Amino acid sequence: MAVPKRKLSRSSTRHRRATWRATPPDLVPVVVDGRPVLVPRRLVTAVHRGFVQP
């Protein structure tokens, strides 16, 4: 684990934390049982094979 060599100021720490954003997953339309469903891209093959219920 990385350990800082010196103390960061409070403003630097808060600025770094404030700019981080999680991005929502890209949703892809998939047809299941004749109706379109939006599914994350990494689960498309699992939905086609029936491993995951949308």
C-alpha distance matrix in Angstrom:
0.0 3.8 6.4 9.9 12.7 15.3 16.4 17.0 20.5 21.3 23.1 20.3 18.0 20.8 21.9 18.6 18.6 22.3 22.3 20.0 22.3 22.1 24.9 27.3 27.9 30.8 33.8 36.3 39.8 40.7 44.1 44.1 47.5 49.2 47.1 44.3 40.9 37.8 34.8 31.3 31.4 29.1 31.4 34.7 35.2 34.4 37.0 39.6 39.2 39.5 36.2 35.3 37.8 37.6
3.8 0.0 3.8 6.6 9.4 12.1 13.4 14.0 17.6 18.9 20.5 17.4 15.5 18.8 19.5 16.3 17.0 20.7 20.5 18.7 21.5 21.9 24.7 27.5 28.4 31.2 34.4 37.0 40.6 41.9 45.4 45.6 49.1 50.6 48.4 45.4 42.1 38.7 36.0 32.3 32.4 30.4 33.0 36.1 36.9 36.4 38.9 41.3 41.3 41.7 38.5 37.4 39.8 39.3
6.4 3.8 0.0 3.8 6.5 8.9 10.3 11.7 15.4 16.9 19.0 16.3 14.5 18.0 19.1 16.4 17.2 20.9 21.3 20.0 23.0 23.9 27.0 29.9 31.1 34.0 37.2 40.0 43.6 44.9 48.4 48.7 52.1 53.6 51.2 48.2 44.8 41.5 38.8 35.3 35.5 33.7 36.2 39.4 40.3 39.7 42.0 44.6 44.6 44.8 41.6 40.4 42.6 42.1
9.9 6.6 3.8 0.0 3.8 5.5 7.1 8.3 12.1 14.2 16.1 13.3 12.2 15.9 16.8 14.6 16.0 19.4 19.8 19.2 22.6 24.0 27.1 30.3 31.8 34.7 38.0 40.8 44.5 46.1 49.7 50.1 53.6 54.9 52.4 49.2 45.9 42.4 40.0 36.5 36.7 35.2 37.9 40.9 42.1 41.7 43.8 46.4 46.7 46.9 43.9 42.4 44.5 43.6
12.7 9.4 6.5 3.8 0.0 3.8 7.1 9.4 12.9 15.7 17.6 15.0 14.6 18.4 19.1 17.3 19.1 22.3 22.7 22.4 25.9 27.5 30.5 33.8 35.4 38.1 41.4 44.3 47.9 49.6 53.2 53.7 57.3 58.5 56.0 52.8 49.5 46.0 43.6 40.0 40.2 38.6 41.4 44.4 45.5 45.1 47.4 49.9 50.1 50.5 47.4 46.1 48.2 47.4
15.3 12.1 8.9 5.5 3.8 0.0 3.8 6.5 9.6 12.7 14.7 12.6 12.6 16.3 17.2 16.1 17.9 20.9 21.7 21.9 25.6 27.6 30.7 34.0 35.9 38.7 42.0 45.0 48.6 50.5 54.1 54.7 58.2 59.3 56.6 53.4 50.1 46.6 44.4 40.9 41.3 40.0 42.7 45.7 47.1 46.7 48.7 51.3 51.8 52.0 49.0 47.3 49.2 48.2
16.4 13.4 10.3 7.1 7.1 3.8 0.0 3.8 6.5 9.2 11.7 10.2 9.9 13.3 14.8 14.2 15.7 18.5 19.8 20.2 23.9 26.1 29.4 32.6 34.8 37.7 40.9 44.1 47.6 49.6 53.2 53.7 57.1 58.1 55.3 52.2 48.8 45.3 43.3 40.0 40.7 39.6 42.1 45.1 46.7 46.2 48.0 50.8 51.4 51.3 48.4 46.5 48.1 47.0
17.0 14.0 11.7 8.3 9.4 6.5 3.8 0.0 3.8 6.5 8.3 6.4 6.5 10.0 11.1 10.7 12.5 15.0 16.2 17.1 20.8 23.3 26.5 29.8 32.2 34.9 38.2 41.4 44.9 47.1 50.6 51.3 54.8 55.6 52.7 49.5 46.3 42.7 40.9 37.6 38.3 37.5 40.1 43.0 44.8 44.4 46.0 48.8 49.6 49.6 46.8 44.7 46.2 44.8
20.5 17.6 15.4 12.1 12.9 9.6 6.5 3.8 0.0 3.8 5.5 5.3 6.4 8.8 10.0 10.9 12.6 14.3 16.0 17.5 21.1 24.0 27.2 30.4 33.2 35.9 39.0 42.4 45.7 48.1 51.6 52.3 55.7 56.5 53.4 50.2 47.0 43.4 41.9 38.7 39.7 39.2 41.7 44.5 46.5 46.2 47.5 50.3 51.4 51.2 48.5 46.3 47.5 45.8
21.3 18.9 16.9 14.2 15.7 12.7 9.2 6.5 3.8 0.0 3.8 5.5 5.2 6.1 8.5 10.0 10.7 12.1 14.5 16.0 19.3 22.2 25.5 28.6 31.5 34.3 37.3 40.8 44.0 46.4 49.8 50.4 53.7 54.4 51.3 48.2 44.9 41.4 40.1 37.1 38.4 38.0 40.2 43.1 45.3 44.8 45.9 48.9 50.0 49.5 47.0 44.5 45.4 43.7
23.1 20.5 19.0 16.1 17.6 14.7 11.7 8.3 5.5 3.8 0.0 3.8 5.5 5.2 5.9 8.5 9.9 10.3 12.3 14.6 17.9 21.2 24.1 27.3 30.4 32.9 35.9 39.4 42.5 45.2 48.6 49.5 52.9 53.3 50.1 46.9 43.8 40.2 39.1 36.2 37.3 37.3 39.7 42.3 44.7 44.4 45.3 48.2 49.6 49.3 46.9 44.3 45.2 43.2
20.3 17.4 16.3 13.3 15.0 12.6 10.2 6.4 5.3 5.5 3.8 0.0 3.8 5.5 5.1 6.1 8.6 9.9 10.9 12.9 16.5 19.6 22.5 25.9 28.7 31.2 34.4 37.7 41.0 43.6 47.1 48.1 51.5 52.1 49.0 45.7 42.6 38.9 37.6 34.4 35.3 35.1 37.7 40.3 42.5 42.4 43.5 46.3 47.5 47.5 45.1 42.7 43.8 42.0
18.0 15.5 14.5 12.2 14.6 12.6 9.9 6.5 6.4 5.2 5.5 3.8 0.0 3.8 5.5 5.3 6.3 8.6 10.4 11.4 14.9 17.7 20.9 24.1 26.9 29.6 32.7 36.2 39.4 41.8 45.3 46.0 49.4 50.1 47.0 43.9 40.6 37.1 35.6 32.4 33.5 33.1 35.5 38.3 40.4 40.0 41.2 44.1 45.2 45.0 42.4 40.0 41.2 39.5
20.8 18.8 18.0 15.9 18.4 16.3 13.3 10.0 8.8 6.1 5.2 5.5 3.8 0.0 3.8 5.4 5.1 5.9 8.7 10.3 13.3 16.4 19.6 22.6 25.7 28.4 31.3 34.9 38.0 40.5 43.9 44.6 47.9 48.5 45.3 42.2 39.0 35.4 34.3 31.4 32.8 32.7 34.9 37.5 40.0 39.6 40.4 43.4 44.7 44.3 41.9 39.3 40.1 38.2
21.9 19.5 19.1 16.8 19.1 17.2 14.8 11.1 10.0 8.5 5.9 5.1 5.5 3.8 0.0 3.8 5.5 5.1 6.4 9.0 12.2 15.7 18.4 21.7 24.8 27.1 30.2 33.6 36.8 39.5 43.0 44.0 47.4 47.8 44.6 41.3 38.3 34.6 33.6 30.6 31.7 31.9 34.3 36.7 39.3 39.2 40.0 42.8 44.3 44.1 41.9 39.3 40.2 38.1
18.6 16.3 16.4 14.6 17.3 16.1 14.2 10.7 10.9 10.0 8.5 6.1 5.3 5.4 3.8 0.0 3.8 5.5 5.6 6.8 10.5 13.6 16.4 19.9 22.6 25.1 28.3 31.6 35.0 37.4 41.0 42.0 45.5 46.0 42.9 39.6 36.6 32.9 31.5 28.3 29.2 29.1 31.6 34.2 36.5 36.4 37.5 40.2 41.6 41.5 39.2 36.8 37.9 36.0
18.6 17.0 17.2 16.0 19.1 17.9 15.7 12.5 12.6 10.7 9.9 8.6 6.3 5.1 5.5 3.8 0.0 3.8 5.6 5.6 8.8 11.5 14.9 17.9 20.9 23.7 26.6 30.1 33.3 35.7 39.2 39.9 43.3 43.9 40.8 37.6 34.4 30.8 29.5 26.5 27.8 27.6 29.8 32.5 34.9 34.6 35.5 38.4 39.7 39.4 37.0 34.4 35.4 33.5
22.3 20.7 20.9 19.4 22.3 20.9 18.5 15.0 14.3 12.1 10.3 9.9 8.6 5.9 5.1 5.5 3.8 0.0 3.8 5.7 8.0 11.4 14.2 17.2 20.5 23.0 25.9 29.4 32.4 35.1 38.5 39.4 42.7 43.1 39.8 36.6 33.6 30.0 29.1 26.3 27.8 28.1 30.2 32.7 35.4 35.2 35.7 38.6 40.2 39.8 37.7 34.9 35.5 33.3
22.3 20.5 21.3 19.8 22.7 21.7 19.8 16.2 16.0 14.5 12.3 10.9 10.4 8.7 6.4 5.6 5.6 3.8 0.0 3.8 6.3 10.0 12.3 15.6 18.7 20.8 24.0 27.3 30.5 33.3 36.8 38.0 41.4 41.6 38.5 35.1 32.2 28.5 27.6 24.6 25.7 26.2 28.6 30.8 33.5 33.6 34.3 36.9 38.7 38.6 36.7 34.0 34.8 32.4
20.0 18.7 20.0 19.2 22.4 21.9 20.2 17.1 17.5 16.0 14.6 12.9 11.4 10.3 9.0 6.8 5.6 5.7 3.8 0.0 3.8 6.9 9.7 13.1 15.9 18.4 21.6 24.9 28.2 30.7 34.3 35.3 38.8 39.2 36.2 32.8 29.8 26.1 24.8 21.7 22.7 22.9 25.3 27.7 30.3 30.3 31.1 33.8 35.3 35.3 33.2 30.6 31.6 29.4
22.3 21.5 23.0 22.6 25.9 25.6 23.9 20.8 21.1 19.3 17.9 16.5 14.9 13.3 12.2 10.5 8.8 8.0 6.3 3.8 0.0 3.8 6.3 9.5 12.6 15.1 18.1 21.6 24.7 27.3 30.8 31.8 35.2 35.6 32.5 29.2 26.1 22.5 21.4 18.5 19.8 20.3 22.5 24.8 27.6 27.5 28.0 30.8 32.5 32.3 30.5 27.7 28.4 26.1
22.1 21.9 23.9 24.0 27.5 27.6 26.1 23.3 24.0 22.2 21.2 19.6 17.7 16.4 15.7 13.6 11.5 11.4 10.0 6.9 3.8 0.0 3.8 6.5 9.3 12.3 15.2 18.7 21.8 24.2 27.6 28.5 31.9 32.5 29.5 26.3 23.1 19.4 18.0 15.0 16.5 16.8 18.9 21.3 24.0 23.9 24.4 27.2 28.9 28.6 26.7 24.0 24.8 22.6
24.9 24.7 27.0 27.1 30.5 30.7 29.4 26.5 27.2 25.5 24.1 22.5 20.9 19.6 18.4 16.4 14.9 14.2 12.3 9.7 6.3 3.8 0.0 3.8 6.5 8.8 11.9 15.3 18.6 21.1 24.6 25.8 29.4 29.7 26.7 23.3 20.3 16.6 15.4 12.4 13.7 14.7 16.8 18.7 21.7 22.0 22.2 24.8 26.8 26.8 25.3 22.5 23.2 20.7
27.3 27.5 29.9 30.3 33.8 34.0 32.6 29.8 30.4 28.6 27.3 25.9 24.1 22.6 21.7 19.9 17.9 17.2 15.6 13.1 9.5 6.5 3.8 0.0 3.8 6.6 8.8 12.5 15.4 17.9 21.3 22.4 25.8 26.1 23.1 19.8 16.7 13.0 12.0 9.5 11.5 12.8 14.3 16.1 19.4 19.4 19.2 21.9 24.1 23.8 22.5 19.5 19.9 17.1
27.9 28.4 31.1 31.8 35.4 35.9 34.8 32.2 33.2 31.5 30.4 28.7 26.9 25.7 24.8 22.6 20.9 20.5 18.7 15.9 12.6 9.3 6.5 3.8 0.0 3.8 6.2 9.5 12.8 14.9 18.5 19.6 23.2 23.6 20.9 17.5 14.5 10.8 9.0 6.0 7.7 9.1 10.7 12.4 15.6 15.9 15.9 18.4 20.6 20.6 19.4 16.7 17.4 14.8
30.8 31.2 34.0 34.7 38.1 38.7 37.7 34.9 35.9 34.3 32.9 31.2 29.6 28.4 27.1 25.1 23.7 23.0 20.8 18.4 15.1 12.3 8.8 6.6 3.8 0.0 3.8 6.6 10.1 12.6 16.3 18.0 21.7 21.7 19.1 15.4 13.0 9.2 8.2 5.7 6.2 9.0 10.7 11.2 14.6 15.7 15.3 17.2 19.9 20.3 19.7 17.2 17.7 14.8
33.8 34.4 37.2 38.0 41.4 42.0 40.9 38.2 39.0 37.3 35.9 34.4 32.7 31.3 30.2 28.3 26.6 25.9 24.0 21.6 18.1 15.2 11.9 8.8 6.2 3.8 0.0 3.8 6.7 9.3 12.8 14.5 18.1 18.0 15.3 11.7 9.2 5.4 5.1 4.5 6.0 9.3 9.7 9.5 13.2 14.2 12.9 14.8 17.8 17.9 17.8 15.1 15.1 11.8
36.3 37.0 40.0 40.8 44.3 45.0 44.1 41.4 42.4 40.8 39.4 37.7 36.2 34.9 33.6 31.6 30.1 29.4 27.3 24.9 21.6 18.7 15.3 12.5 9.5 6.6 3.8 0.0 3.8 6.3 10.0 12.3 15.9 15.5 13.3 9.7 8.0 5.3 5.3 6.0 5.8 9.4 9.4 7.7 11.3 13.0 11.5 12.5 15.8 16.4 17.0 14.8 14.8 11.7
39.8 40.6 43.6 44.5 47.9 48.6 47.6 44.9 45.7 44.0 42.5 41.0 39.4 38.0 36.8 35.0 33.3 32.4 30.5 28.2 24.7 21.8 18.6 15.4 12.8 10.1 6.7 3.8 0.0 3.8 6.8 9.6 12.9 12.0 9.7 6.0 5.4 4.5 6.3 8.8 9.1 12.3 11.3 8.9 12.2 13.7 11.3 11.8 15.5 15.7 17.2 14.9 14.2 11.0
40.7 41.9 44.9 46.1 49.6 50.5 49.6 47.1 48.1 46.4 45.2 43.6 41.8 40.5 39.5 37.4 35.7 35.1 33.3 30.7 27.3 24.2 21.1 17.9 14.9 12.6 9.3 6.3 3.8 0.0 3.8 6.3 9.9 9.6 8.2 5.4 5.2 6.2 6.8 9.7 9.8 12.2 10.3 7.3 9.9 11.3 8.4 8.4 12.1 12.4 14.3 12.6 11.9 9.4
44.1 45.4 48.4 49.7 53.2 54.1 53.2 50.6 51.6 49.8 48.6 47.1 45.3 43.9 43.0 41.0 39.2 38.5 36.8 34.3 30.8 27.6 24.6 21.3 18.5 16.3 12.8 10.0 6.8 3.8 0.0 3.8 6.6 5.8 5.3 4.3 6.0 8.7 9.9 13.3 13.5 15.6 13.2 10.2 12.0 13.0 9.6 8.9 12.4 12.3 15.0 13.6 12.3 10.2
44.1 45.6 48.7 50.1 53.7 54.7 53.7 51.3 52.3 50.4 49.5 48.1 46.0 44.6 44.0 42.0 39.9 39.4 38.0 35.3 31.8 28.5 25.8 22.4 19.6 18.0 14.5 12.3 9.6 6.3 3.8 0.0 3.8 5.4 5.5 6.2 6.7 10.0 10.5 14.0 14.8 16.1 13.0 10.7 12.0 11.9 8.2 7.9 10.8 9.7 12.6 11.3 9.4 8.2
47.5 49.1 52.1 53.6 57.3 58.2 57.1 54.8 55.7 53.7 52.9 51.5 49.4 47.9 47.4 45.5 43.3 42.7 41.4 38.8 35.2 31.9 29.4 25.8 23.2 21.7 18.1 15.9 12.9 9.9 6.6 3.8 0.0 3.8 5.7 8.3 9.6 13.2 14.1 17.7 18.6 19.8 16.6 14.4 15.2 14.8 11.2 10.6 12.7 11.2 14.5 13.6 11.2 10.7
49.2 50.6 53.6 54.9 58.5 59.3 58.1 55.6 56.5 54.4 53.3 52.1 50.1 48.5 47.8 46.0 43.9 43.1 41.6 39.2 35.6 32.5 29.7 26.1 23.6 21.7 18.0 15.5 12.0 9.6 5.8 5.4 3.8 0.0 3.8 6.8 9.5 13.1 14.9 18.5 19.1 21.0 18.2 15.6 16.8 17.1 13.5 12.6 15.3 14.4 17.7 16.5 14.3 12.9
47.1 48.4 51.2 52.4 56.0 56.6 55.3 52.7 53.4 51.3 50.1 49.0 47.0 45.3 44.6 42.9 40.8 39.8 38.5 36.2 32.5 29.5 26.7 23.1 20.9 19.1 15.3 13.3 9.7 8.2 5.3 5.5 5.7 3.8 0.0 3.8 6.5 10.1 12.5 16.2 17.4 19.6 16.9 14.7 16.7 16.9 13.1 13.2 16.2 15.0 17.8 15.8 13.3 11.0
44.3 45.4 48.2 49.2 52.8 53.4 52.2 49.5 50.2 48.2 46.9 45.7 43.9 42.2 41.3 39.6 37.6 36.6 35.1 32.8 29.2 26.3 23.3 19.8 17.5 15.4 11.7 9.7 6.0 5.4 4.3 6.2 8.3 6.8 3.8 0.0 3.8 6.9 9.6 13.2 14.2 16.8 14.6 12.3 15.0 15.6 12.1 12.4 15.9 15.2 17.4 15.2 13.2 10.2
40.9 42.1 44.8 45.9 49.5 50.1 48.8 46.3 47.0 44.9 43.8 42.6 40.6 39.0 38.3 36.6 34.4 33.6 32.2 29.8 26.1 23.1 20.3 16.7 14.5 13.0 9.2 8.0 5.4 5.2 6.0 6.7 9.6 9.5 6.5 3.8 0.0 3.8 6.3 10.0 11.8 14.2 11.8 10.3 13.4 13.5 10.1 11.6 14.8 13.7 15.3 12.5 10.5 7.1
37.8 38.7 41.5 42.4 46.0 46.6 45.3 42.7 43.4 41.4 40.2 38.9 37.1 35.4 34.6 32.9 30.8 30.0 28.5 26.1 22.5 19.4 16.6 13.0 10.8 9.2 5.4 5.3 4.5 6.2 8.7 10.0 13.2 13.1 10.1 6.9 3.8 0.0 3.8 7.0 9.1 11.8 10.3 9.4 13.0 13.3 10.7 12.6 15.9 15.2 16.0 13.0 11.8 8.1
34.8 36.0 38.8 40.0 43.6 44.4 43.3 40.9 41.9 40.1 39.1 37.6 35.6 34.3 33.6 31.5 29.5 29.1 27.6 24.8 21.4 18.0 15.4 12.0 9.0 8.2 5.1 5.3 6.3 6.8 9.9 10.5 14.1 14.9 12.5 9.6 6.3 3.8 0.0 3.8 6.3 8.3 6.6 6.5 10.1 10.2 8.3 10.8 13.5 13.1 13.2 10.3 10.0 6.9
31.3 32.3 35.3 36.5 40.0 40.9 40.0 37.6 38.7 37.1 36.2 34.4 32.4 31.4 30.6 28.3 26.5 26.3 24.6 21.7 18.5 15.0 12.4 9.5 6.0 5.7 4.5 6.0 8.8 9.7 13.3 14.0 17.7 18.5 16.2 13.2 10.0 7.0 3.8 0.0 3.8 5.6 5.6 6.8 10.2 10.5 10.0 12.5 14.8 14.8 14.1 11.5 12.3 9.8
31.4 32.4 35.5 36.7 40.2 41.3 40.7 38.3 39.7 38.4 37.3 35.3 33.5 32.8 31.7 29.2 27.8 27.8 25.7 22.7 19.8 16.5 13.7 11.5 7.7 6.2 6.0 5.8 9.1 9.8 13.5 14.8 18.6 19.1 17.4 14.2 11.8 9.1 6.3 3.8 0.0 3.8 5.5 5.5 8.5 10.0 10.3 11.8 14.1 15.1 14.6 12.9 14.3 12.3
29.1 30.4 33.7 35.2 38.6 40.0 39.6 37.5 39.2 38.0 37.3 35.1 33.1 32.7 31.9 29.1 27.6 28.1 26.2 22.9 20.3 16.8 14.7 12.8 9.1 9.0 9.3 9.4 12.3 12.2 15.6 16.1 19.8 21.0 19.6 16.8 14.2 11.8 8.3 5.6 3.8 0.0 3.8 5.8 7.4 8.2 9.8 11.6 12.9 14.0 12.7 11.5 13.8 12.7
31.4 33.0 36.2 37.9 41.4 42.7 42.1 40.1 41.7 40.2 39.7 37.7 35.5 34.9 34.3 31.6 29.8 30.2 28.6 25.3 22.5 18.9 16.8 14.3 10.7 10.7 9.7 9.4 11.3 10.3 13.2 13.0 16.6 18.2 16.9 14.6 11.8 10.3 6.6 5.6 5.5 3.8 0.0 3.8 5.7 5.2 6.2 8.7 10.0 10.5 9.3 7.8 10.0 9.2
34.7 36.1 39.4 40.9 44.4 45.7 45.1 43.0 44.5 43.1 42.3 40.3 38.3 37.5 36.7 34.2 32.5 32.7 30.8 27.7 24.8 21.3 18.7 16.1 12.4 11.2 9.5 7.7 8.9 7.3 10.2 10.7 14.4 15.6 14.7 12.3 10.3 9.4 6.5 6.8 5.5 5.8 3.8 0.0 3.8 5.5 5.2 6.3 8.8 10.0 10.2 9.1 10.7 9.6
35.2 36.9 40.3 42.1 45.5 47.1 46.7 44.8 46.5 45.3 44.7 42.5 40.4 40.0 39.3 36.5 34.9 35.4 33.5 30.3 27.6 24.0 21.7 19.4 15.6 14.6 13.2 11.3 12.2 9.9 12.0 12.0 15.2 16.8 16.7 15.0 13.4 13.0 10.1 10.2 8.5 7.4 5.7 3.8 0.0 3.8 5.4 5.0 6.2 8.5 8.7 9.2 11.6 11.7
34.4 36.4 39.7 41.7 45.1 46.7 46.2 44.4 46.2 44.8 44.4 42.4 40.0 39.6 39.2 36.4 34.6 35.2 33.6 30.3 27.5 23.9 22.0 19.4 15.9 15.7 14.2 13.0 13.7 11.3 13.0 11.9 14.8 17.1 16.9 15.6 13.5 13.3 10.2 10.5 10.0 8.2 5.2 5.5 3.8 0.0 3.8 5.5 5.2 6.1 5.2 5.7 8.8 9.8
37.0 38.9 42.0 43.8 47.4 48.7 48.0 46.0 47.5 45.9 45.3 43.5 41.2 40.4 40.0 37.5 35.5 35.7 34.3 31.1 28.0 24.4 22.2 19.2 15.9 15.3 12.9 11.5 11.3 8.4 9.6 8.2 11.2 13.5 13.1 12.1 10.1 10.7 8.3 10.0 10.3 9.8 6.2 5.2 5.4 3.8 0.0 3.8 5.4 5.0 6.0 5.1 6.5 6.8
39.6 41.3 44.6 46.4 49.9 51.3 50.8 48.8 50.3 48.9 48.2 46.3 44.1 43.4 42.8 40.2 38.4 38.6 36.9 33.8 30.8 27.2 24.8 21.9 18.4 17.2 14.8 12.5 11.8 8.4 8.9 7.9 10.6 12.6 13.2 12.4 11.6 12.6 10.8 12.5 11.8 11.6 8.7 6.3 5.0 5.5 3.8 0.0 3.8 5.5 7.8 8.4 9.6 10.0
39.2 41.3 44.6 46.7 50.1 51.8 51.4 49.6 51.4 50.0 49.6 47.5 45.2 44.7 44.3 41.6 39.7 40.2 38.7 35.3 32.5 28.9 26.8 24.1 20.6 19.9 17.8 15.8 15.5 12.1 12.4 10.8 12.7 15.3 16.2 15.9 14.8 15.9 13.5 14.8 14.1 12.9 10.0 8.8 6.2 5.2 5.4 3.8 0.0 3.8 5.7 8.0 10.0 11.7
39.5 41.7 44.8 46.9 50.5 52.0 51.3 49.6 51.2 49.5 49.3 47.5 45.0 44.3 44.1 41.5 39.4 39.8 38.6 35.3 32.3 28.6 26.8 23.8 20.6 20.3 17.9 16.4 15.7 12.4 12.3 9.7 11.2 14.4 15.0 15.2 13.7 15.2 13.1 14.8 15.1 14.0 10.5 10.0 8.5 6.1 5.0 5.5 3.8 0.0 3.8 5.6 6.9 9.4
36.2 38.5 41.6 43.9 47.4 49.0 48.4 46.8 48.5 47.0 46.9 45.1 42.4 41.9 41.9 39.2 37.0 37.7 36.7 33.2 30.5 26.7 25.3 22.5 19.4 19.7 17.8 17.0 17.2 14.3 15.0 12.6 14.5 17.7 17.8 17.4 15.3 16.0 13.2 14.1 14.6 12.7 9.3 10.2 8.7 5.2 6.0 7.8 5.7 3.8 0.0 3.8 6.9 9.8
35.3 37.4 40.4 42.4 46.1 47.3 46.5 44.7 46.3 44.5 44.3 42.7 40.0 39.3 39.3 36.8 34.4 34.9 34.0 30.6 27.7 24.0 22.5 19.5 16.7 17.2 15.1 14.8 14.9 12.6 13.6 11.3 13.6 16.5 15.8 15.2 12.5 13.0 10.3 11.5 12.9 11.5 7.8 9.1 9.2 5.7 5.1 8.4 8.0 5.6 3.8 0.0 3.8 6.3
37.8 39.8 42.6 44.5 48.2 49.2 48.1 46.2 47.5 45.4 45.2 43.8 41.2 40.1 40.2 37.9 35.4 35.5 34.8 31.6 28.4 24.8 23.2 19.9 17.4 17.7 15.1 14.8 14.2 11.9 12.3 9.4 11.2 14.3 13.3 13.2 10.5 11.8 10.0 12.3 14.3 13.8 10.0 10.7 11.6 8.8 6.5 9.6 10.0 6.9 6.9 3.8 0.0 3.8
37.6 39.3 42.1 43.6 47.4 48.2 47.0 44.8 45.8 43.7 43.2 42.0 39.5 38.2 38.1 36.0 33.5 33.3 32.4 29.4 26.1 22.6 20.7 17.1 14.8 14.8 11.8 11.7 11.0 9.4 10.2 8.2 10.7 12.9 11.0 10.2 7.1 8.1 6.9 9.8 12.3 12.7 9.2 9.6 11.7 9.8 6.8 10.0 11.7 9.4 9.8 6.3 3.8 0.0
